[in-house]
């Protein structure tokens, strides 16, 4: 397909497609699916080779959230039957993190439910980070604690946080359909706050919530505009007891097209295969590795993933390799903090040069 050739050429220069091209990727038929995956794979290999970065989630605080996000098992008033608990002690969190790093994870993601942390909560997290770093000094720490103030973001950076995750989840025009207790703009503000403090911005989306192709393209371009370093792509797990229970709108083929579209829009960015991959991609997970360069290892916040050994086998059997702790994930032109850098479109540097 001529369009795919043009998308590859743009991706190799770290340039985005047009909005029309991004929509066209989502509209491709099953007969063209392998061509779409192969084209996205060329862009992926240009910037990230055949490496797969492993990430590991540690749920510091579960449930008890005052927000009403319709997709979330931890939402206020939810009847999902999940395990709820307040803050893990630093030693407990460090032990959980050690399980991930022992399996090859180079990034530990510390997540806490709630609208946002208090300053006291930030200090709890700082203590936890110290305990994790004592055992694994080189591990990357990503925090996901909700809405942040600038001072809190600075404190997290001082405590050793490398990245901050706060997902946009869906397009701005569709956001009121999934949440009423905060806005899309609130989320954008937190991503910007994290980046301004020198934290690597991590923000992604959830597919399968009833969004249109236009919504998916809009959120992809919003993430590019924010110049995020990492884009986690989640596929809705329709938990019983949530407003989106029973919504099964995705096929494995649809998931691959979504991942490919994100790769073309954000060619030189870490694209992470996240929650829901096992139940929606199913046996096509190996094909997804030709598009993404990062996955979560093992379980998620309130749902089980496949065993870590199965993840490692998946990577090896598909002909990829786990990214080592000493390897730099991002291309060289993305090494500066987002607050300082200018996008390196047009660069012909080799990966990680």
N, C-alpha and C positions, 0 to 999 in steps of 0.2 A: 504494500500500500504506500502510495506516495506520501500520504500524511505522516505515516510512521517514520519514513526516512527523514522528513523535515523535523519531526519531534526529536529524533535521535541527534541530529546535527545541532539543534538548539541545546539539548541536554548536555552534550559534550562540551559546550561553551558556557554551561551554567546559566543559560537563558531560559525563560519560561515559555510555554506555549501561549497562543492566544486563548481567550475564553472559549471561542468557537471550537478550537482544536481539543481543549480539555473536555468539552461536552461531547465531542465526536468520539473520544476514547471510551466514554461511558456508554455510548450508543452502538459500539461495534457488536457484531454478531458472534455466535459461538464458533463459526468457521474461521474467524480471524483471531480467536483468543490467543493461540500460541504465538502468532506473529506479534501481538500486543505485548505479551510477556517477554518475548525475545528482544523487542525494541527497548522496553524498560530495563531489561537486563544489561544491555550495552551501556546505558547511562549509569546504572548502579555500579558496574564494574569499573567504569571510568574513574569514579570518585572514591570507591571503597573496595575495589578488588573483589576477592572472594571471601572476605572476612565477615563474620557474624558476631556482633557485640552482644554479650549476655547481660541482662539486667535482672535484679532480684528484688521483689517487693517485701517490705516489712511493714505490717499494719500496726502502727503505734497506738491507735485509738479507733475502736470499731463501733459503728452505730451512733445513736444519741445525737443525730444531726438535726439542726433546726431548719434546714433548707428543704424545699419540696421538689427537687429535681425528679422528673417523672421516670427516669430510667434507673434510678439508684436504689439499691436494696437497703441503704442506710438512711433514706429520706425520713423526714418527720412524719409520724403517723403510719409508717409502713408496717405491714403485717407479713414480713418475709421470713421470720423465724431465724434470722442470722444470729451469730454469737455477738453479744455486745459487751464492751469493757472500756474502762477509762485507760489512762496512759500506762503503757508498759514501763517497767523499771529499766534503767539503762542496761543492766546486765542481761535482762531477758531479751531486749532488742539486739544487743550485741551478739548473743548466742544465736539468734535467728539469722542475723546478717552473716555470721560465720558459716552457716550451712550453705548459703548462696555462694560466698566467695570460694568455699572449698570445692564447689561444683564448677567453678570457672567464671562466675559473674565478676565483671570488673566495675559495675555500678550497682550500688544499693539504693533503692528508692524508699525513703521514709515517708509514710503516708499517715495522716490523721484526719478523721472525719470532723466536720464542723464548718461553720462559716469562715472562721479564721482564728489564728492563735492569739492568745493574750501574750503580753511580754513575758509573763511567768512560763507560759508554754514554750516560748522560744528558748528560754533558758533550759527547760527540760530537754529539749531537742539538742541543744548544745552539749549537755552532759552526755547524752546518748551518743552523739557523734564522737566525742572524746573516747568513749569506751570502745566503739567500733574501730576507730583509727589506731587504738593501742594494739589491737590484734592484727589489723590489716592497714598499715600506714598508707598504702598507695591506692586504696579503693576510692572510686569516685562516689560522692554522696549527692543524691538528688532528693530534695525535700518537696513535699506536696501537702501543704497545711491549710489551704484556702486563701482568702484575701489577705494581703500583706500591706503594711505601711512601709515607707522607705527605710525608716530606722530598723524595723524588724528584718528587712531584706539585708541591710548592711550587717546586722548582728549575725545572721545566718552565714553570710560570706566569711566573716571573721572566725566563725566557729568551724569552718572547714567545708561548708556546703559548696559544691561545684555548680550544680544546676538546680533550677526550680521549675516544677511542673504545675501548670494550671491550664487545663484544656478549654478550648473554645466550644467544643462539642458539636455545634451545628451553626448554620448561617444566622446572621443577625436578624433577618426578617422572620425566621422560624423559631427564634429562641423563646419567645413568650409561650409557645405551644408546649415546651418541655419544662419550664420553670417560671414561677411567679415571685419568688422571694429575692431574686437579684436579676441583673440584666446582663446582656452580652457585653455592654460597655464596661461593666464592673470587671468582667473577666479580662478584657483587653487591658484595662488599667493595671491589673496585677501582673500580667505578662510584661508590660512596659516597666513597671516598678522593679521587677526582678532583674531585667536587663540593665536598667540604669544603675543598679547597685553592683554590677559586675558579675551577676550570676548568669550562667548559660541558660537561655530561655527554652523551655520544653513545653510544647502545647500541641494538642491534637484534636481528634474528633471521634465521634461515635456514629457509625453507619448502621442503618436498619431501623431508625426511629420513625419512619414514614416520610423522610425527606425526599425532595425531588433531585434530579440530576443537577439542576441549577443551584440548589442549596449546597450540594457537595462541592461544586466548583467554587461557589462563593466563599465557603469556609476555607478551602484550599488556598485561594488567593489572599484571604485575610491573614492566614498563617504566614504566607510568603511576605506580605507587607510588613508584618511584625518582625521579620527576619529571625525567626526562631531557629535554633540549632537542631532540635529533635522534634519529630512529629509522630507521636504514638497514634496508631490507627486501631481503634476498638470497634468490635462488631457487637451489637446489642445482645446482651443476655437477658431475655425477657422474664425477670424474676416474678414468680407468683407473689401477689400482694402489692405490686406496683401498678401504676396506670398503664404501663406498656406491657403488662403480662400477656402472653399469648401472641405477641406480634412476631411472627417469623416471616420476614420479608426478603431475606437474603438467600442467594444460592452461592455455591463455591465460585462459579464463573463471575457473578456480580462482584464478589469480594476481590477477585483478582483484577477486575477492571478498575475498581476504586483504588486499589493499591498502585496500579500503573499510573492512573491519573495523578495521584499525589506525587509519585516519583517524577513525572514530567514537569509538574508545577514547581516542585522543590528538588531539583536534580542533585544538588551537592549537599543535601541535608540528611541527617540520620533519620531514616524512616523506620519506625519500630512496629512490628507485628505484636499486637497487644491482646486484650481480653476478647474472648469469643472466637479466637482463631480455630480452636480445636473443634467446636461444634458447628461452625459455619463453613470453614474451608475443608474440613475433614481430610480425605485422602489427597487433596490438592495442596496441602501445606508445603510440600517440597517445591512446587512451582512458585509459591510466594517468596521463597528465599532468593529467587532470581530477581526480585524487585526490591525487597526490603534488605536492610543490612544490620538489623537489630531485632531481638526478640526478648520477651520476658521468659525467664526460666522458671518452670514449676507453676505454683499456684498464684492466684490473684488476690484481691482484697477479701472478697466474701464468696468466691467460687473457686473450685478446683481446676487446675490445669492438668495437662498430662504429666506423667512422672518425668523428673529431670533427666533421667537416663534416656527416655524416649526422645526428648528434645535434642540431646547430644547425638544420638543415633541419627535423627532426622537430618541434622546439619552435615554429619559425615557422609551419610548415604547419598545426599544430594550433591556431593562434591565440593562442599564449602568447609571452612575451618573456623574454629573459635578464635576471636580476636584476643591476642595476648595482653596481659596487664601493661606491658611496656610499649605497646603500639598506640599511636595516636589515631583516634577515630576520624577526626574531621580533616578535610583538605586544608592545606596551608593558609589559603586566603580567608579561612574562617576562624583562625586561631585567636584573633583579637576579640576582646569583649564586644558584644553587640553595640554597646553605647559608643564605641570608638570606630568600628570598622565600616567600610563601605563595601557593598556586595562586589565580589570579584568577577562579575560577568565578563566573558571574553577571555579569561585567563586560559593559557594552554599548559599550565603547570601539571605535572603528573600527580596522582593521588598522594597526599601527605608530603608533598615536596617542601 
